[in-house]
Amino acid sequence: MKYQDSIDQAGEKAALTAAFLQRHRLAAHPVNYTVIYEYISGHNAGLCHAIEQKLAAQASFDDFVMAELYSQWLVPQQARQEALAHQVTTMLAKLSGTTDIANEAVQHYIDMLDQVLLGLDPNNSNRSKDSINKAISATYAIKASQQKLQDQLEFSNEQCHLLRDELDRLKQERQLDPLTGLYNRLAMQEHLDLWLSENPHRRIAAIAVDLDHFAQFNQDYGAGIGDVILSKVARKIASYVQESGLPVRCGGEEFLILLPDVDLRTAGEIAEQVRRGVEKLRFVSSKSKKTLPKITISLGVSIYNAAENWHQFLSRSARVLQEAKQRGRNQVANELMLAL
């Protein structure tokens, strides 16, 4: 995020940024402002593409979405990656240096053996003895060189395992929502891309989930307690998702369950199980020991259409979820109800 704007250019971009935030009813706090100013500037191709896709699909923008965009495209995540790259470079440099030395030692040993073979003379015992001593000395030298190479290879192998584990952790952190432990939008897009690359016409069911009246709950009991409740509800939702499915946190109190190779009826049955499971949860304040209000959820079930992109798919899933809310909340709606 390096800018060389003049006062006039910065003023124009600031005005466009403010207009965008106002149009989408977004607060002009630093994260939101930075994301949109960067988008207006047009330098960050990935960010611009992500926002353009959302605009084309008429997807909604909120603080959660903006925070994800900021984290994905603007937060400097280079420190650990650069440290890993430095470790790999150092390890390869050491391994390369040790290998070069070992290769030279092997070549020297081969040359020495040639000289020893030429020096072996059955008619001259002293000359033969001298050649054999040279061969013995060279053998000890090559043994030491090869031992050093083996030690370096073993060390490099251990480092490779550590680096691989660190890369796996980085990938996991990149794909998981830190509060709930569910997958984030980035992981969702990657899984959708993978599923559809395997079969462009693959059936994928989506269950959109939203906590009923949760904004009011946060106002009444505080965001701290709200986060605890949100995390517990997320775990309950995830417990109904088998290994092939993907539970995603896609908004502040919004979740999405993606189920490959599942039809609308089966997805509806799963959604009803999730609704009942969450409704049965009971919460008690750890401070006051008082029972907190019961939490319910509304759910919308839809099936992916190969003619739409994933932003359009999410937008349609949100409309189905809205149908469940309009019908009284704490219930499941499916995409067929939109036509009624």
C-alpha positions as CSV (number, residue, x, y, z in Angstrom):
1,M,0.0,0.0,0.0
2,K,2.4,2.7,-1.3
3,Y,0.8,5.8,-2.6
4,Q,2.2,8.8,-4.5
5,D,-1.0,10.6,-5.0
6,S,-1.2,14.4,-5.2
7,I,-3.5,16.3,-2.9
8,D,-6.1,16.5,-5.7
9,Q,-5.8,12.8,-6.5
10,A,-6.0,11.8,-2.8
11,G,-9.0,14.1,-2.3
12,E,-10.8,12.5,-5.3
13,K,-10.1,9.0,-4.1
14,A,-11.2,9.9,-0.6
15,A,-14.5,11.3,-1.9
16,L,-15.1,8.1,-4.0
17,T,-14.2,6.0,-1.0
18,A,-16.7,7.8,1.3
19,A,-19.4,7.5,-1.4
20,F,-18.8,3.7,-1.6
21,L,-18.9,3.3,2.1
22,Q,-22.1,5.3,2.4
23,R,-23.8,3.5,-0.5
24,H,-23.1,0.1,1.2
25,R,-23.9,1.4,4.7
26,L,-20.4,0.7,6.0
27,A,-18.8,2.6,8.8
28,A,-15.8,4.7,7.8
29,H,-13.4,3.1,10.3
30,P,-9.8,2.3,9.4
31,V,-10.3,-1.2,8.1
32,N,-13.3,-0.4,5.8
33,Y,-11.7,2.9,4.7
34,T,-8.4,1.2,3.8
35,V,-10.0,-1.6,1.9
36,I,-12.1,0.7,-0.3
37,Y,-9.4,3.3,-0.8
38,E,-7.1,0.5,-2.0
39,Y,-9.9,-0.7,-4.3
40,I,-10.5,2.8,-5.7
41,S,-6.8,3.2,-6.3
42,G,-6.9,0.0,-8.4
43,H,-3.3,-1.1,-7.6
44,N,-4.2,-4.4,-5.8
45,A,-5.5,-6.7,-8.6
46,G,-6.6,-9.5,-6.3
47,L,-8.6,-7.1,-4.0
48,C,-10.2,-5.4,-7.0
49,H,-11.2,-8.7,-8.6
50,A,-12.7,-9.9,-5.3
51,I,-14.8,-6.8,-4.8
52,E,-15.9,-6.7,-8.4
53,Q,-17.1,-10.2,-8.1
54,K,-19.2,-9.3,-5.1
55,L,-20.6,-6.3,-6.8
56,A,-21.5,-8.3,-9.9
57,A,-23.3,-10.8,-7.7
58,Q,-25.0,-8.1,-5.7
59,A,-23.5,-9.6,-2.5
60,S,-23.8,-7.5,0.6
61,F,-20.8,-5.9,2.3
62,D,-20.5,-5.8,6.1
63,D,-17.7,-5.4,8.6
64,F,-17.0,-9.1,8.6
65,V,-16.6,-9.2,4.8
66,M,-14.5,-6.1,4.9
67,A,-12.2,-7.6,7.6
68,E,-11.8,-10.7,5.5
69,L,-10.8,-8.7,2.5
70,Y,-8.4,-6.7,4.6
71,S,-6.8,-9.8,6.1
72,Q,-6.6,-11.6,2.7
73,W,-5.3,-8.8,0.5
74,L,-3.8,-6.0,2.6
75,V,-2.4,-7.4,5.9
76,P,1.4,-8.0,5.5
77,Q,1.6,-11.7,6.0
78,Q,5.2,-11.8,4.6
79,A,7.1,-12.1,7.9
80,R,6.6,-15.8,8.5
81,Q,6.7,-16.6,4.8
82,E,10.0,-14.7,4.4
83,A,11.4,-16.5,7.4
84,L,10.4,-19.9,5.9
85,A,11.9,-18.9,2.6
86,H,15.1,-17.8,4.3
87,Q,15.3,-21.1,6.2
88,V,14.8,-23.1,2.9
89,T,17.4,-21.0,1.1
90,T,19.9,-21.4,4.0
91,M,19.3,-25.2,4.1
92,L,19.7,-25.6,0.4
93,A,22.9,-23.5,0.4
94,K,24.4,-25.6,3.1
95,L,23.3,-28.8,1.4
96,S,24.7,-27.6,-1.9
97,G,28.0,-26.6,-0.4
98,T,28.4,-30.0,1.4
99,T,27.4,-31.8,-1.8
100,D,30.0,-29.9,-3.8
101,I,32.7,-30.8,-1.3
102,A,31.6,-34.4,-1.3
103,N,31.7,-34.6,-5.1
104,E,35.2,-33.1,-5.2
105,A,36.3,-35.7,-2.6
106,V,34.8,-38.5,-4.6
107,Q,36.6,-37.3,-7.7
108,H,39.8,-37.0,-5.8
109,Y,39.4,-40.5,-4.4
110,I,38.8,-41.9,-7.9
111,D,41.9,-40.2,-9.2
112,M,43.8,-41.5,-6.2
113,L,42.6,-45.1,-6.9
114,D,43.8,-44.8,-10.5
115,Q,47.3,-43.8,-9.2
116,V,47.2,-46.6,-6.7
117,L,46.4,-49.2,-9.4
118,L,49.2,-47.9,-11.5
119,G,51.6,-48.0,-8.5
120,L,50.9,-51.6,-7.7
121,D,54.0,-53.6,-8.8
122,P,54.5,-57.2,-7.9
123,N,58.2,-56.8,-8.5
124,N,58.5,-53.7,-6.2
125,S,57.1,-54.3,-2.8
126,N,58.1,-50.9,-1.4
127,R,56.3,-49.1,-4.2
128,S,53.2,-51.3,-3.8
129,K,53.2,-50.7,-0.1
130,D,53.4,-47.0,-0.6
131,S,50.5,-47.1,-3.0
132,I,48.4,-49.1,-0.6
133,N,49.0,-46.7,2.2
134,K,47.9,-43.8,-0.1
135,A,44.7,-45.8,-0.8
136,I,44.1,-46.4,2.9
137,S,44.6,-42.7,3.6
138,A,42.3,-41.6,0.8
139,T,39.7,-44.1,1.9
140,Y,39.6,-42.6,5.4
141,A,39.3,-39.1,3.8
142,I,36.4,-40.1,1.6
143,K,34.7,-41.8,4.5
144,A,34.9,-38.6,6.5
145,S,33.5,-36.6,3.6
146,Q,30.6,-39.0,3.0
147,Q,29.8,-39.0,6.7
148,K,29.6,-35.3,6.7
149,L,27.3,-35.4,3.7
150,Q,25.1,-38.0,5.4
151,D,24.9,-35.9,8.5
152,Q,23.9,-32.9,6.4
153,L,21.3,-34.9,4.6
154,E,19.8,-36.1,7.9
155,F,19.8,-32.6,9.3
156,S,18.2,-31.3,6.0
157,N,15.6,-34.1,6.2
158,E,14.7,-33.1,9.8
159,Q,14.4,-29.4,8.7
160,C,12.2,-30.4,5.8
161,H,9.8,-32.1,8.1
162,L,9.7,-29.0,10.4
163,L,9.2,-26.6,7.5
164,R,6.5,-28.8,6.1
165,D,4.7,-28.8,9.4
166,E,5.1,-25.0,9.6
167,L,3.7,-24.6,6.1
168,D,0.7,-26.8,7.0
169,R,0.1,-24.6,10.0
170,L,0.3,-21.5,7.9
171,K,-2.2,-23.0,5.4
172,Q,-4.5,-23.9,8.2
173,E,-4.4,-20.5,9.7
174,R,-5.1,-19.0,6.3
175,Q,-8.2,-21.1,5.9
176,L,-9.7,-21.1,9.4
177,D,-11.8,-18.5,11.2
178,P,-9.9,-17.8,14.4
179,L,-13.0,-17.4,16.6
180,T,-15.0,-20.5,15.7
181,G,-12.4,-22.7,14.1
182,L,-14.7,-23.2,11.1
183,Y,-13.4,-22.6,7.5
184,N,-13.4,-19.1,6.1
185,R,-14.5,-17.8,2.7
186,L,-11.1,-18.3,1.2
187,A,-11.2,-22.0,2.1
188,M,-14.8,-22.2,0.8
189,Q,-13.8,-20.8,-2.6
190,E,-10.9,-23.2,-2.8
191,H,-13.0,-26.2,-2.0
192,L,-15.7,-25.1,-4.5
193,D,-13.1,-24.6,-7.2
194,L,-11.7,-28.1,-6.5
195,W,-15.1,-29.8,-6.4
196,L,-16.2,-28.1,-9.7
197,S,-12.8,-28.8,-11.4
198,E,-13.4,-32.5,-10.7
199,N,-17.0,-32.2,-12.1
200,P,-18.4,-28.9,-13.5
201,H,-21.9,-30.3,-13.1
202,R,-21.4,-31.6,-9.6
203,R,-24.4,-31.3,-7.2
204,I,-23.5,-29.1,-4.2
205,A,-26.0,-28.3,-1.6
206,A,-25.7,-25.2,0.6
207,I,-27.3,-24.6,3.9
208,A,-27.1,-20.9,4.9
209,V,-27.4,-20.4,8.7
210,D,-28.1,-17.2,10.7
211,L,-28.5,-16.8,14.4
212,D,-31.9,-15.2,15.2
213,H,-31.9,-11.8,16.8
214,F,-28.2,-12.1,17.7
215,A,-27.4,-8.4,17.3
216,Q,-29.9,-7.7,20.1
217,F,-28.3,-10.5,22.2
218,N,-24.9,-8.8,21.8
219,Q,-26.4,-5.5,22.8
220,D,-28.0,-7.0,25.9
221,Y,-25.1,-9.2,27.1
222,G,-22.0,-7.8,25.4
223,A,-19.8,-8.9,22.5
224,G,-17.6,-11.0,24.8
225,I,-20.4,-13.3,25.8
226,G,-21.7,-13.2,22.3
227,D,-18.4,-14.5,20.9
228,V,-18.5,-17.4,23.4
229,I,-22.1,-18.3,22.3
230,L,-21.2,-17.9,18.7
231,S,-18.3,-20.3,19.1
232,K,-20.4,-22.9,20.8
233,V,-23.2,-22.7,18.2
234,A,-20.5,-23.0,15.5
235,R,-19.2,-26.3,17.1
236,K,-22.7,-27.6,17.3
237,I,-23.3,-26.8,13.6
238,A,-20.0,-28.4,12.6
239,S,-20.9,-31.6,14.5
240,Y,-23.6,-32.3,11.9
241,V,-21.2,-32.0,9.0
242,Q,-19.5,-35.2,7.8
243,E,-15.9,-35.2,6.5
244,S,-16.9,-34.6,2.9
245,G,-18.8,-31.4,3.9
246,L,-17.5,-28.0,4.7
247,P,-18.8,-25.8,7.6
248,V,-17.9,-22.1,6.9
249,R,-18.2,-18.9,8.9
250,C,-19.2,-16.4,6.2
251,G,-20.4,-13.5,8.3
252,G,-20.6,-12.1,11.8
253,E,-23.3,-14.5,12.9
254,E,-23.7,-16.3,9.6
255,F,-22.6,-19.7,8.6
256,L,-22.7,-21.9,5.5
257,I,-22.6,-25.6,5.2
258,L,-21.5,-27.0,1.8
259,L,-22.4,-30.6,1.0
260,P,-21.1,-32.1,-2.2
261,D,-23.2,-34.8,-3.9
262,V,-26.3,-34.1,-1.7
263,D,-29.8,-33.4,-3.1
264,L,-32.2,-30.7,-1.9
265,R,-34.3,-33.1,0.2
266,T,-31.4,-34.6,2.1
267,A,-29.9,-31.2,2.7
268,G,-33.2,-30.1,4.1
269,E,-33.3,-33.0,6.5
270,I,-29.7,-32.2,7.7
271,A,-30.7,-28.5,8.1
272,E,-33.6,-29.5,10.3
273,Q,-31.3,-31.6,12.4
274,V,-29.0,-28.7,12.8
275,R,-31.9,-26.4,13.7
276,R,-33.1,-28.8,16.4
277,G,-29.6,-29.3,17.8
278,V,-28.9,-25.6,18.2
279,E,-32.4,-25.1,19.7
280,K,-31.6,-27.6,22.4
281,L,-28.4,-25.8,23.5
282,R,-28.6,-24.1,26.9
283,F,-26.2,-21.4,28.0
284,V,-25.3,-20.1,31.5
285,S,-23.3,-17.0,32.2
286,S,-20.0,-17.9,33.9
287,K,-20.0,-14.7,35.9
288,S,-23.6,-14.3,37.1
289,K,-24.5,-18.0,36.8
290,K,-27.8,-16.9,35.3
291,T,-29.4,-18.8,32.4
292,L,-29.0,-16.9,29.1
293,P,-31.8,-16.7,26.5
294,K,-32.3,-19.7,24.2
295,I,-30.6,-19.3,20.8
296,T,-32.4,-20.3,17.6
297,I,-31.3,-20.2,14.0
298,S,-32.9,-19.8,10.6
299,L,-31.7,-21.8,7.7
300,G,-32.0,-21.7,3.9
301,V,-31.2,-24.6,1.6
302,S,-30.3,-24.3,-2.0
303,I,-28.5,-26.3,-4.7
304,Y,-25.6,-24.9,-6.8
305,N,-26.4,-24.1,-10.4
306,A,-23.5,-24.5,-12.8
307,A,-24.6,-21.4,-14.7
308,E,-23.7,-19.1,-11.8
309,N,-20.5,-18.2,-10.1
310,W,-20.0,-18.8,-6.4
311,H,-20.8,-15.1,-5.5
312,Q,-24.2,-15.5,-7.2
313,F,-24.6,-18.8,-5.5
314,L,-24.0,-17.2,-2.1
315,S,-26.3,-14.4,-2.9
316,R,-29.1,-16.8,-3.8
317,S,-28.5,-18.8,-0.7
318,A,-28.9,-15.6,1.3
319,R,-32.2,-15.0,-0.3
320,V,-33.4,-18.4,0.7
321,L,-32.3,-17.8,4.2
322,Q,-34.2,-14.5,4.2
323,E,-37.3,-16.4,3.3
324,A,-36.9,-18.5,6.5
325,K,-36.7,-15.3,8.5
326,Q,-39.7,-13.8,6.8
327,R,-41.7,-16.9,7.6
328,G,-41.0,-16.4,11.4
329,R,-37.4,-17.5,12.0
330,N,-36.3,-20.7,13.8
331,Q,-37.1,-22.7,10.7
332,V,-35.8,-24.2,7.4
333,A,-36.6,-22.8,4.0
334,N,-35.5,-24.1,0.6
335,E,-35.1,-22.6,-2.7
336,L,-38.4,-23.9,-4.0
337,M,-40.2,-21.6,-1.6
338,L,-38.9,-18.6,-3.5
339,A,-41.2,-19.3,-6.4
340,L,-44.3,-19.6,-4.2
